[in-house]
């Protein structure tokens, strides 16, 4: 065993892990600690040093508000990472191996220049707004939606909503209806985009007992409006009747 790898927050339930405690376990056993922050980067303050994280991975298209096909790794100084593919950097054309310098070491081939530019613009925007402001608004929106749907007869909501810190997503099911069918109805009848199915988290669904039904996930972002939350609550209520 060389590392402990965990997610910062579940992309299904929004539940967050106390990564600082996991980091202590990793340190005690001499292991690297790698965190997947795909669901929290850009909408939750993260300090690799304070949290004891050696490698932080993130995607650009969620909380970072950047283009699809972008993402990155923040690597603590001193951690050695071996590239999984080499060649075609254009930096040292005649070399058969990647340059030793980061990030070129890990960037073989032609880079996604347009995506990188978009992600850079997104970072600038987040910096101008402030992550704490983003976190507070998205948490408020998720809480408003949760409080609106959790009391509806026939609706099951998944996740721990007693926690103060969580990602701004809410996953639910309506009775025993297939999550894909519910998502389609939300889209076609109400113009609401959701993510049904297994969310690339089959073991989580197995633990929740939703492996066959899946779940309907609602995600809330900086540009989501309060009236859209209320419309989504009303749609869920009508579908549950």
TORKOL-4160 file (C-alpha; in steps of 0.2 Angstrom, whole numbers, padded with zeros to 4 digits, m for minus):
241
<pt num="1" X="0000" Y="0000" Z="0000"/>
<pt num="2" X="0007" Y="0017" Z="m0005"/>
<pt num="3" X="m0007" Y="0029" Z="m0003"/>
<pt num="4" X="m0024" Y="0032" Z="0004"/>
<pt num="5" X="m0036" Y="0040" Z="m0009"/>
<pt num="6" X="m0053" Y="0047" Z="m0005"/>
<pt num="7" X="m0066" Y="0059" Z="m0011"/>
<pt num="8" X="m0068" Y="0076" Z="m0002"/>
<pt num="9" X="m0087" Y="0075" Z="m0005"/>
<pt num="10" X="m0099" Y="0062" Z="m0012"/>
<pt num="11" X="m0105" Y="0067" Z="m0030"/>
<pt num="12" X="m0121" Y="0057" Z="m0025"/>
<pt num="13" X="m0126" Y="0063" Z="m0008"/>
<pt num="14" X="m0115" Y="0078" Z="m0005"/>
<pt num="15" X="m0109" Y="0071" Z="0011"/>
<pt num="16" X="m0091" Y="0077" Z="0015"/>
<pt num="17" X="m0077" Y="0068" Z="0023"/>
<pt num="18" X="m0066" Y="0075" Z="0036"/>
<pt num="19" X="m0050" Y="0074" Z="0026"/>
<pt num="20" X="m0039" Y="0081" Z="0039"/>
<pt num="21" X="m0043" Y="0066" Z="0050"/>
<pt num="22" X="m0040" Y="0054" Z="0036"/>
<pt num="23" X="m0023" Y="0063" Z="0033"/>
<pt num="24" X="m0018" Y="0059" Z="0051"/>
<pt num="25" X="m0021" Y="0041" Z="0047"/>
<pt num="26" X="m0011" Y="0042" Z="0031"/>
<pt num="27" X="0004" Y="0051" Z="0040"/>
<pt num="28" X="0004" Y="0038" Z="0054"/>
<pt num="29" X="0006" Y="0024" Z="0042"/>
<pt num="30" X="0019" Y="0033" Z="0031"/>
<pt num="31" X="0006" Y="0034" Z="0016"/>
<pt num="32" X="0003" Y="0047" Z="0003"/>
<pt num="33" X="m0014" Y="0055" Z="0005"/>
<pt num="34" X="m0023" Y="0059" Z="m0012"/>
<pt num="35" X="m0040" Y="0068" Z="m0012"/>
<pt num="36" X="m0052" Y="0069" Z="m0026"/>
<pt num="37" X="m0060" Y="0087" Z="m0025"/>
<pt num="38" X="m0070" Y="0086" Z="m0040"/>
<pt num="39" X="m0086" Y="0090" Z="m0031"/>
<pt num="40" X="m0079" Y="0104" Z="m0020"/>
<pt num="41" X="m0065" Y="0113" Z="m0029"/>
<pt num="42" X="m0071" Y="0131" Z="m0033"/>
<pt num="43" X="m0085" Y="0131" Z="m0021"/>
<pt num="44" X="m0077" Y="0126" Z="m0005"/>
<pt num="45" X="m0061" Y="0132" Z="0003"/>
<pt num="46" X="m0047" Y="0120" Z="0003"/>
<pt num="47" X="m0029" Y="0121" Z="0010"/>
<pt num="48" X="m0018" Y="0106" Z="0006"/>
<pt num="49" X="m0006" Y="0111" Z="0020"/>
<pt num="50" X="m0019" Y="0113" Z="0033"/>
<pt num="51" X="m0028" Y="0097" Z="0028"/>
<pt num="52" X="m0013" Y="0087" Z="0026"/>
<pt num="53" X="m0016" Y="0083" Z="0007"/>
<pt num="54" X="m0001" Y="0077" Z="m0004"/>
<pt num="55" X="m0010" Y="0077" Z="m0020"/>
<pt num="56" X="m0026" Y="0086" Z="m0024"/>
<pt num="57" X="m0036" Y="0081" Z="m0040"/>
<pt num="58" X="m0050" Y="0092" Z="m0047"/>
<pt num="59" X="m0061" Y="0093" Z="m0063"/>
<pt num="60" X="m0064" Y="0110" Z="m0071"/>
<pt num="61" X="m0082" Y="0108" Z="m0076"/>
<pt num="62" X="m0091" Y="0107" Z="m0059"/>
<pt num="63" X="m0088" Y="0120" Z="m0045"/>
<pt num="64" X="m0074" Y="0127" Z="m0055"/>
<pt num="65" X="m0086" Y="0133" Z="m0068"/>
<pt num="66" X="m0074" Y="0129" Z="m0082"/>
<pt num="67" X="m0075" Y="0120" Z="m0098"/>
<pt num="68" X="m0078" Y="0101" Z="m0099"/>
<pt num="69" X="m0062" Y="0091" Z="m0103"/>
<pt num="70" X="m0052" Y="0101" Z="m0091"/>
<pt num="71" X="m0045" Y="0097" Z="m0074"/>
<pt num="72" X="m0028" Y="0096" Z="m0064"/>
<pt num="73" X="m0018" Y="0089" Z="m0050"/>
<pt num="74" X="m0010" Y="0100" Z="m0036"/>
<pt num="75" X="0006" Y="0090" Z="m0030"/>
<pt num="76" X="0015" Y="0094" Z="m0014"/>
<pt num="77" X="0033" Y="0098" Z="m0017"/>
<pt num="78" X="0044" Y="0083" Z="m0015"/>
<pt num="79" X="0031" Y="0070" Z="m0021"/>
<pt num="80" X="0037" Y="0061" Z="m0036"/>
<pt num="81" X="0024" Y="0057" Z="m0050"/>
<pt num="82" X="0027" Y="0045" Z="m0064"/>
<pt num="83" X="0019" Y="0050" Z="m0081"/>
<pt num="84" X="0007" Y="0037" Z="m0088"/>
<pt num="85" X="0011" Y="0042" Z="m0106"/>
<pt num="86" X="0026" Y="0051" Z="m0114"/>
<pt num="87" X="0031" Y="0059" Z="m0130"/>
<pt num="88" X="0026" Y="0074" Z="m0141"/>
<pt num="89" X="0029" Y="0088" Z="m0129"/>
<pt num="90" X="0037" Y="0099" Z="m0142"/>
<pt num="91" X="0048" Y="0106" Z="m0128"/>
<pt num="92" X="0062" Y="0094" Z="m0130"/>
<pt num="93" X="0058" Y="0087" Z="m0147"/>
<pt num="94" X="0073" Y="0075" Z="m0148"/>
<pt num="95" X="0071" Y="0067" Z="m0131"/>
<pt num="96" X="0063" Y="0050" Z="m0129"/>
<pt num="97" X="0057" Y="0054" Z="m0112"/>
<pt num="98" X="0047" Y="0068" Z="m0104"/>
<pt num="99" X="0057" Y="0083" Z="m0097"/>
<pt num="100" X="0059" Y="0082" Z="m0078"/>
<pt num="101" X="0051" Y="0098" Z="m0075"/>
<pt num="102" X="0033" Y="0100" Z="m0069"/>
<pt num="103" X="0020" Y="0102" Z="m0076"/>
<pt num="104" X="0028" Y="0097" Z="m0093"/>
<pt num="105" X="0033" Y="0080" Z="m0086"/>
<pt num="106" X="0014" Y="0075" Z="m0085"/>
<pt num="107" X="0008" Y="0084" Z="m0101"/>
<pt num="108" X="0012" Y="0073" Z="m0116"/>
<pt num="109" X="0004" Y="0078" Z="m0133"/>
<pt num="110" X="m0005" Y="0093" Z="m0139"/>
<pt num="111" X="m0013" Y="0102" Z="m0124"/>
<pt num="112" X="m0031" Y="0108" Z="m0124"/>
<pt num="113" X="m0027" Y="0126" Z="m0126"/>
<pt num="114" X="m0045" Y="0132" Z="m0127"/>
<pt num="115" X="m0050" Y="0123" Z="m0112"/>
<pt num="116" X="m0035" Y="0129" Z="m0102"/>
<pt num="117" X="m0039" Y="0147" Z="m0107"/>
<pt num="118" X="m0057" Y="0144" Z="m0101"/>
<pt num="119" X="m0052" Y="0136" Z="m0085"/>
<pt num="120" X="m0040" Y="0151" Z="m0082"/>
<pt num="121" X="m0055" Y="0163" Z="m0085"/>
<pt num="122" X="m0065" Y="0153" Z="m0073"/>
<pt num="123" X="m0052" Y="0154" Z="m0059"/>
<pt num="124" X="m0051" Y="0173" Z="m0061"/>
<pt num="125" X="m0070" Y="0174" Z="m0059"/>
<pt num="126" X="m0070" Y="0163" Z="m0044"/>
<pt num="127" X="m0056" Y="0174" Z="m0036"/>
<pt num="128" X="m0065" Y="0190" Z="m0040"/>
<pt num="129" X="m0081" Y="0183" Z="m0032"/>
<pt num="130" X="m0073" Y="0174" Z="m0017"/>
<pt num="131" X="m0075" Y="0155" Z="m0013"/>
<pt num="132" X="m0084" Y="0159" Z="0003"/>
<pt num="133" X="m0097" Y="0169" Z="m0005"/>
<pt num="134" X="m0100" Y="0155" Z="m0018"/>
<pt num="135" X="m0100" Y="0142" Z="m0004"/>
<pt num="136" X="m0113" Y="0152" Z="0006"/>
<pt num="137" X="m0125" Y="0154" Z="m0008"/>
<pt num="138" X="m0124" Y="0137" Z="m0015"/>
<pt num="139" X="m0127" Y="0129" Z="0003"/>
<pt num="140" X="m0142" Y="0141" Z="0005"/>
<pt num="141" X="m0149" Y="0135" Z="m0012"/>
<pt num="142" X="m0146" Y="0116" Z="m0008"/>
<pt num="143" X="m0154" Y="0118" Z="0010"/>
<pt num="144" X="m0169" Y="0127" Z="0002"/>
<pt num="145" X="m0172" Y="0113" Z="m0010"/>
<pt num="146" X="m0169" Y="0100" Z="0003"/>
<pt num="147" X="m0182" Y="0108" Z="0015"/>
<pt num="148" X="m0194" Y="0109" Z="0001"/>
<pt num="149" X="m0194" Y="0091" Z="m0005"/>
<pt num="150" X="m0189" Y="0081" Z="0011"/>
<pt num="151" X="m0207" Y="0082" Z="0018"/>
<pt num="152" X="m0216" Y="0077" Z="0002"/>
<pt num="153" X="m0225" Y="0061" Z="0003"/>
<pt num="154" X="m0217" Y="0047" Z="m0008"/>
<pt num="155" X="m0200" Y="0057" Z="m0009"/>
<pt num="156" X="m0184" Y="0049" Z="m0002"/>
<pt num="157" X="m0169" Y="0060" Z="0000"/>
<pt num="158" X="m0152" Y="0053" Z="0002"/>
<pt num="159" X="m0137" Y="0060" Z="0013"/>
<pt num="160" X="m0134" Y="0068" Z="0030"/>
<pt num="161" X="m0142" Y="0085" Z="0031"/>
<pt num="162" X="m0137" Y="0087" Z="0049"/>
<pt num="163" X="m0120" Y="0091" Z="0044"/>
<pt num="164" X="m0115" Y="0110" Z="0042"/>
<pt num="165" X="m0103" Y="0107" Z="0028"/>
<pt num="166" X="m0108" Y="0097" Z="0012"/>
<pt num="167" X="m0107" Y="0099" Z="m0006"/>
<pt num="168" X="m0122" Y="0108" Z="m0015"/>
<pt num="169" X="m0131" Y="0093" Z="m0022"/>
<pt num="170" X="m0147" Y="0084" Z="m0017"/>
<pt num="171" X="m0151" Y="0066" Z="m0023"/>
<pt num="172" X="m0168" Y="0059" Z="m0022"/>
<pt num="173" X="m0181" Y="0046" Z="m0028"/>
<pt num="174" X="m0200" Y="0047" Z="m0030"/>
<pt num="175" X="m0208" Y="0031" Z="m0024"/>
<pt num="176" X="m0201" Y="0017" Z="m0034"/>
<pt num="177" X="m0201" Y="0026" Z="m0051"/>
<pt num="178" X="m0185" Y="0024" Z="m0062"/>
<pt num="179" X="m0173" Y="0038" Z="m0059"/>
<pt num="180" X="m0171" Y="0040" Z="m0078"/>
<pt num="181" X="m0190" Y="0041" Z="m0081"/>
<pt num="182" X="m0191" Y="0055" Z="m0068"/>
<pt num="183" X="m0176" Y="0064" Z="m0075"/>
<pt num="184" X="m0184" Y="0064" Z="m0092"/>
<pt num="185" X="m0201" Y="0070" Z="m0086"/>
<pt num="186" X="m0192" Y="0084" Z="m0076"/>
<pt num="187" X="m0183" Y="0089" Z="m0092"/>
<pt num="188" X="m0197" Y="0088" Z="m0105"/>
<pt num="189" X="m0212" Y="0094" Z="m0094"/>
<pt num="190" X="m0203" Y="0107" Z="m0083"/>
<pt num="191" X="m0186" Y="0111" Z="m0092"/>
<pt num="192" X="m0176" Y="0105" Z="m0077"/>
<pt num="193" X="m0159" Y="0097" Z="m0080"/>
<pt num="194" X="m0155" Y="0083" Z="m0068"/>
<pt num="195" X="m0143" Y="0068" Z="m0067"/>
<pt num="196" X="m0151" Y="0051" Z="m0065"/>
<pt num="197" X="m0144" Y="0034" Z="m0064"/>
<pt num="198" X="m0129" Y="0028" Z="m0054"/>
<pt num="199" X="m0118" Y="0043" Z="m0055"/>
<pt num="200" X="m0102" Y="0033" Z="m0058"/>
<pt num="201" X="m0104" Y="0027" Z="m0039"/>
<pt num="202" X="m0111" Y="0010" Z="m0040"/>
<pt num="203" X="m0105" Y="0005" Z="m0023"/>
<pt num="204" X="m0113" Y="0020" Z="m0015"/>
<pt num="205" X="m0129" Y="0015" Z="m0023"/>
<pt num="206" X="m0127" Y="m0003" Z="m0017"/>
<pt num="207" X="m0125" Y="0004" Z="0001"/>
<pt num="208" X="m0140" Y="0015" Z="m0001"/>
<pt num="209" X="m0151" Y="0001" Z="m0008"/>
<pt num="210" X="m0153" Y="0010" Z="m0025"/>
<pt num="211" X="m0143" Y="0000" Z="m0036"/>
<pt num="212" X="m0157" Y="m0004" Z="m0048"/>
<pt num="213" X="m0167" Y="0012" Z="m0047"/>
<pt num="214" X="m0153" Y="0024" Z="m0046"/>
<pt num="215" X="m0157" Y="0042" Z="m0040"/>
<pt num="216" X="m0161" Y="0059" Z="m0047"/>
<pt num="217" X="m0147" Y="0072" Z="m0043"/>
<pt num="218" X="m0151" Y="0090" Z="m0042"/>
<pt num="219" X="m0135" Y="0101" Z="m0042"/>
<pt num="220" X="m0135" Y="0119" Z="m0037"/>
<pt num="221" X="m0122" Y="0132" Z="m0043"/>
<pt num="222" X="m0118" Y="0151" Z="m0042"/>
<pt num="223" X="m0129" Y="0156" Z="m0056"/>
<pt num="224" X="m0144" Y="0146" Z="m0049"/>
<pt num="225" X="m0159" Y="0158" Z="m0044"/>
<pt num="226" X="m0170" Y="0155" Z="m0029"/>
<pt num="227" X="m0186" Y="0155" Z="m0040"/>
<pt num="228" X="m0178" Y="0140" Z="m0050"/>
<pt num="229" X="m0176" Y="0131" Z="m0033"/>
<pt num="230" X="m0195" Y="0134" Z="m0029"/>
<pt num="231" X="m0200" Y="0128" Z="m0047"/>
<pt num="232" X="m0190" Y="0112" Z="m0045"/>
<pt num="233" X="m0198" Y="0109" Z="m0028"/>
<pt num="234" X="m0215" Y="0111" Z="m0036"/>
<pt num="235" X="m0211" Y="0100" Z="m0050"/>
<pt num="236" X="m0205" Y="0086" Z="m0038"/>
<pt num="237" X="m0221" Y="0088" Z="m0028"/>
<pt num="238" X="m0232" Y="0087" Z="m0044"/>
<pt num="239" X="m0223" Y="0071" Z="m0050"/>
<pt num="240" X="m0225" Y="0063" Z="m0032"/>
<pt num="241" X="m0244" Y="0066" Z="m0032"/>
